[in-house]
Amino acid sequence: MGVKIGVIGGSGLQQIDGLKEFRKEKVSTPFGEPSGEYIIGKIEGREVAFLPRHGKGHVLTPSEINYRANIYGFKKLGVESIISISAVGSMKEAIKPGELVLVSQFYDNTKKRASSFFGDGIVAHVGMADPICSALCDAIAESGRNIGINIKKADTYLCIEGPQFSTRGESAIYRKWDVDLIGMTNMPEAKLAREAEMCYATIAMVTDYDCWHDTDEVVTVEIIIKRLNSMVDSVKAVIKDIVKHIPEKRQCECSSALKNTIITSLENIPDKRKKELDLIIGKYVK
């Protein structure tokens, strides 16, 4: 049945426990090299592809990650659903460090990342009103309940460029925007997954209160690593369980997200772009 489930590991998650019969696969893309080789194996009898987004040994900053190549690579392997694991800061008192959170919205505040597969002769406008696949999100929440791990739900994840953490002034302004979490990697990941008609959901590991909180320590790499280490086993347990709950056949709208979104007339799309994007647009552009 092929590799239908993909997991993107963030800070603190460089491998998945229980990934059996694994192999490593280097995938070429029209957009350059992905972050590294995809690690493919079976969990609970289902094939899963895993990719550490920062590369082996965490060598890529959030802005250096080739998001297009990473998502295209998953698509080329046959992946339909992506679970993104991310370290984040909390912008709300009620969301505490050490908790796992599912987000439903994003605010993209990045400045210099390629955020679409389209352009250079082909234009498409894909809907992003609801960027998270609710069916995949529900499956993750169910897995948490099944194994006794509480996964909270939140609204908006603010994605900043980084790699620096926020200033106190920035953090205060972000609080006024009423966002729930702050991170550096889920955009344009979610946008590209939608363009590639893949289900996408985030499991956020809350490591800190950014720098707005009066009583919490100012965020440092040391604090983040310490708190990530305390949460990573829970995340691995959820991933191991969730593969049983992701349906073999998708019923959500993610699988047809690109339908009727390409507005360039077919005869005007350059042959080179048709070939490069065939994996993504092939069922709509002949």
DRENMI-398298 format. One record per residue (C-alpha): x, y negated, z negated; residue number from 1. Coordinates in nm, 2 decimals. Each point is the difference from the previous one (the first is absolute). Layout:
N
[[X,Y,Z],NUM]
...
***
This chain:
286
[[0.00,0.00,0.00],1]
[[0.31,-0.23,-0.01],2]
[[0.12,-0.27,-0.23],3]
[[-0.31,-0.21,-0.08],4]
[[0.11,-0.15,-0.33],5]
[[0.28,-0.25,-0.05],6]
[[0.14,-0.14,-0.32],7]
[[0.22,-0.31,0.00],8]
[[0.22,-0.02,-0.31],9]
[[0.09,-0.33,-0.15],10]
[[0.24,-0.10,-0.28],11]
[[0.03,0.29,-0.24],12]
[[-0.14,0.27,0.23],13]
[[0.27,0.14,0.22],14]
[[-0.13,0.36,0.01],15]
[[-0.32,0.20,-0.07],16]
[[0.00,0.29,-0.23],17]
[[-0.15,0.32,0.13],18]
[[0.06,-0.07,0.37],19]
[[0.07,0.35,0.12],20]
[[0.14,0.14,0.33],21]
[[0.13,-0.35,0.08],22]
[[0.19,-0.11,0.30],23]
[[0.14,-0.34,0.10],24]
[[-0.10,-0.16,0.33],25]
[[0.15,-0.30,0.17],26]
[[-0.26,-0.19,0.20],27]
[[0.08,-0.24,0.28],28]
[[-0.24,-0.29,0.07],29]
[[-0.03,-0.29,0.25],30]
[[0.05,-0.24,-0.30],31]
[[0.33,0.13,-0.12],32]
[[0.10,0.23,-0.28],33]
[[-0.23,0.08,-0.30],34]
[[0.14,-0.03,-0.35],35]
[[0.14,0.35,0.02],36]
[[-0.08,0.36,0.08],37]
[[-0.35,0.12,-0.09],38]
[[-0.01,0.28,-0.25],39]
[[-0.27,0.25,0.10],40]
[[-0.12,0.29,-0.21],41]
[[-0.31,0.15,-0.16],42]
[[-0.18,-0.09,-0.32],43]
[[-0.29,0.22,-0.10],44]
[[0.02,0.16,0.35],45]
[[-0.04,-0.32,0.19],46]
[[0.28,-0.17,0.20],47]
[[0.11,-0.34,-0.13],48]
[[0.26,-0.25,0.15],49]
[[0.19,-0.21,-0.25],50]
[[0.21,-0.31,0.08],51]
[[0.18,-0.22,-0.26],52]
[[-0.07,-0.34,0.14],53]
[[0.32,-0.16,-0.13],54]
[[0.21,0.28,0.16],55]
[[0.21,0.26,-0.17],56]
[[0.17,-0.15,-0.31],57]
[[-0.22,-0.31,0.02],58]
[[0.21,-0.20,0.25],59]
[[-0.27,-0.21,0.17],60]
[[-0.15,-0.32,-0.14],61]
[[-0.38,-0.05,0.05],62]
[[0.07,-0.23,0.30],63]
[[0.25,0.24,0.16],64]
[[-0.25,0.29,0.01],65]
[[-0.10,0.08,0.36],66]
[[-0.37,0.04,-0.08],67]
[[-0.10,0.05,0.36],68]
[[0.24,0.28,0.05],69]
[[-0.11,0.16,-0.33],70]
[[-0.37,0.00,0.08],71]
[[0.06,0.10,0.37],72]
[[0.22,0.29,-0.12],73]
[[-0.28,0.13,-0.22],74]
[[-0.24,-0.03,0.29],75]
[[0.23,0.19,0.22],76]
[[0.01,0.28,-0.26],77]
[[-0.38,0.02,0.01],78]
[[-0.06,-0.16,-0.33],79]
[[-0.36,-0.14,-0.05],80]
[[0.01,-0.11,-0.37],81]
[[0.27,-0.19,-0.17],82]
[[0.04,-0.03,-0.38],83]
[[0.23,-0.30,-0.08],84]
[[0.18,0.01,-0.34],85]
[[0.11,-0.35,-0.11],86]
[[0.15,-0.17,-0.31],87]
[[-0.19,-0.32,-0.08],88]
[[-0.03,-0.27,-0.26],89]
[[-0.33,-0.08,-0.17],90]
[[-0.16,-0.35,0.03],91]
[[-0.28,0.08,-0.25],92]
[[0.01,0.07,-0.37],93]
[[-0.23,0.29,0.03],94]
[[0.23,0.18,0.24],95]
[[0.29,0.12,-0.22],96]
[[0.35,0.12,0.08],97]
[[0.02,0.38,0.01],98]
[[-0.34,0.03,0.17],99]
[[-0.09,0.15,0.34],100]
[[-0.23,-0.21,0.22],101]
[[-0.19,0.03,0.32],102]
[[-0.04,-0.32,0.20],103]
[[-0.27,-0.09,0.24],104]
[[0.12,-0.32,0.16],105]
[[0.33,-0.17,0.11],106]
[[0.12,-0.36,0.04],107]
[[0.29,-0.01,0.24],108]
[[0.24,-0.27,-0.10],109]
[[0.30,0.13,0.19],110]
[[0.17,-0.22,0.25],111]
[[0.24,0.18,0.24],112]
[[-0.13,0.36,0.06],113]
[[-0.13,0.15,0.32],114]
[[-0.36,0.07,-0.10],115]
[[-0.16,0.15,0.32],116]
[[0.07,0.26,0.26],117]
[[-0.15,-0.24,0.25],118]
[[0.13,-0.30,0.20],119]
[[0.23,-0.02,0.30],120]
[[-0.28,0.03,0.25],121]
[[-0.27,0.18,-0.20],122]
[[-0.23,-0.16,-0.26],123]
[[-0.22,0.17,-0.25],124]
[[-0.19,-0.14,-0.30],125]
[[-0.06,0.27,-0.26],126]
[[-0.24,-0.05,-0.29],127]
[[0.17,-0.02,-0.35],128]
[[-0.30,-0.11,-0.21],129]
[[0.04,0.32,-0.20],130]
[[0.36,0.11,0.03],131]
[[-0.01,0.30,-0.22],132]
[[-0.17,0.32,0.10],133]
[[-0.28,0.05,-0.27],134]
[[-0.02,0.37,0.06],135]
[[0.37,0.05,-0.06],136]
[[-0.01,-0.23,-0.30],137]
[[-0.29,0.20,-0.14],138]
[[0.20,0.32,0.05],139]
[[0.29,-0.14,-0.20],140]
[[-0.22,-0.11,-0.28],141]
[[-0.16,0.35,-0.01],142]
[[0.34,0.16,-0.02],143]
[[0.09,-0.23,-0.30],144]
[[-0.31,0.11,-0.18],145]
[[0.06,0.37,0.08],146]
[[0.34,-0.01,-0.17],147]
[[-0.08,-0.24,-0.28],148]
[[0.19,-0.30,0.14],149]
[[-0.18,-0.33,-0.02],150]
[[0.03,-0.20,0.32],151]
[[-0.14,-0.35,-0.03],152]
[[-0.16,-0.19,0.29],153]
[[0.09,-0.36,0.09],154]
[[-0.07,-0.24,0.28],155]
[[0.28,-0.20,0.17],156]
[[0.37,0.09,0.04],157]
[[0.20,-0.31,0.09],158]
[[0.29,0.09,0.23],159]
[[0.30,-0.24,-0.02],160]
[[0.31,0.00,0.21],161]
[[0.26,0.06,-0.27],162]
[[0.25,0.14,-0.07],163]
[[0.01,-0.25,-0.28],164]
[[-0.26,0.01,-0.28],165]
[[-0.23,-0.30,-0.04],166]
[[0.08,-0.33,-0.16],167]
[[-0.22,-0.10,-0.30],168]
[[-0.15,-0.26,0.22],169]
[[-0.09,0.25,0.28],170]
[[-0.14,0.24,-0.26],171]
[[-0.22,-0.27,-0.15],172]
[[-0.13,-0.09,0.35],173]
[[-0.07,0.37,0.08],174]
[[-0.19,0.03,-0.32],175]
[[-0.23,-0.28,0.12],176]
[[-0.06,0.19,0.32],177]
[[-0.16,0.27,-0.23],178]
[[0.21,0.29,0.15],179]
[[0.03,0.31,-0.21],180]
[[0.34,0.14,0.10],181]
[[0.32,-0.12,0.16],182]
[[0.24,0.20,0.22],183]
[[0.23,-0.01,0.30],184]
[[-0.07,0.29,0.23],185]
[[-0.37,0.08,0.08],186]
[[-0.02,-0.26,0.27],187]
[[0.02,0.04,0.29],188]
[[-0.01,0.38,-0.08],189]
[[-0.38,-0.01,-0.04],190]
[[-0.06,-0.21,0.32],191]
[[0.21,0.24,0.21],192]
[[-0.17,0.31,-0.15],193]
[[-0.34,-0.15,0.10],194]
[[0.12,-0.08,0.36],195]
[[0.12,0.36,0.02],196]
[[-0.34,0.12,-0.12],197]
[[0.14,0.16,-0.31],198]
[[-0.16,0.01,-0.34],199]
[[0.20,-0.20,-0.26],200]
[[-0.01,-0.03,-0.38],201]
[[0.24,-0.12,-0.26],202]
[[0.08,0.14,-0.34],203]
[[0.16,-0.29,-0.18],204]
[[0.24,0.06,-0.29],205]
[[-0.02,-0.31,-0.23],206]
[[0.34,-0.08,-0.14],207]
[[-0.03,-0.35,-0.14],208]
[[-0.20,-0.32,-0.04],209]
[[0.21,-0.19,0.26],210]
[[0.13,-0.30,-0.19],211]
[[-0.33,-0.18,-0.10],212]
[[-0.06,0.19,-0.32],213]
[[0.12,-0.17,-0.32],214]
[[0.06,0.31,-0.21],215]
[[0.13,0.25,0.26],216]
[[0.37,0.01,0.10],217]
[[0.10,-0.18,0.31],218]
[[0.00,0.25,0.29],219]
[[0.34,0.16,0.07],220]
[[0.12,0.30,0.20],221]
[[0.08,0.18,-0.32],222]
[[-0.35,-0.04,-0.14],223]
[[-0.16,0.11,0.33],224]
[[0.22,0.32,0.02],225]
[[-0.08,0.08,-0.36],226]
[[-0.37,-0.03,0.05],227]
[[0.00,0.17,0.34],228]
[[0.17,0.30,-0.16],229]
[[-0.28,0.02,-0.25],230]
[[-0.27,0.01,0.27],231]
[[0.16,0.20,0.28],232]
[[-0.11,0.35,-0.14],233]
[[-0.36,-0.11,0.00],234]
[[0.02,-0.12,0.36],235]
[[0.16,0.33,0.11],236]
[[-0.28,0.19,-0.18],237]
[[-0.27,-0.21,0.18],238]
[[0.16,0.06,0.34],239]
[[0.02,0.38,-0.07],240]
[[-0.37,0.01,-0.08],241]
[[-0.13,-0.24,0.26],242]
[[0.09,0.21,0.30],243]
[[-0.28,0.23,-0.10],244]
[[-0.26,-0.28,0.03],245]
[[0.10,-0.17,0.32],246]
[[-0.24,0.14,0.26],247]
[[0.14,0.18,0.31],248]
[[-0.25,-0.20,0.21],249]
[[-0.03,-0.37,-0.06],250]
[[-0.35,-0.16,-0.02],251]
[[0.12,-0.36,-0.06],252]
[[0.02,-0.28,0.25],253]
[[0.38,-0.01,-0.02],254]
[[0.03,0.25,0.28],255]
[[-0.17,-0.24,0.25],256]
[[0.13,-0.33,-0.13],257]
[[0.16,-0.09,0.34],258]
[[-0.32,0.06,0.20],259]
[[-0.11,-0.32,0.18],260]
[[0.28,-0.21,-0.14],261]
[[0.23,-0.02,0.30],262]
[[-0.10,-0.31,0.19],263]
[[0.27,0.00,0.27],264]
[[-0.14,0.13,0.33],265]
[[0.15,0.34,0.08],266]
[[0.15,-0.11,0.33],267]
[[0.20,-0.27,-0.17],268]
[[0.16,0.22,-0.26],269]
[[0.37,0.06,0.10],270]
[[0.07,0.36,0.08],271]
[[0.30,-0.01,-0.25],272]
[[-0.24,-0.10,-0.28],273]
[[-0.25,0.27,0.10],274]
[[0.27,0.26,-0.03],275]
[[0.14,-0.14,-0.33],276]
[[-0.34,-0.01,-0.16],277]
[[-0.16,0.31,0.16],278]
[[0.01,0.18,-0.34],279]
[[-0.22,-0.27,-0.14],280]
[[-0.21,-0.13,0.29],281]
[[-0.01,0.31,0.22],282]
[[-0.35,0.10,-0.07],283]
[[-0.13,-0.35,0.09],284]
[[0.25,-0.10,0.28],285]
[[0.05,0.24,0.29],286]
***
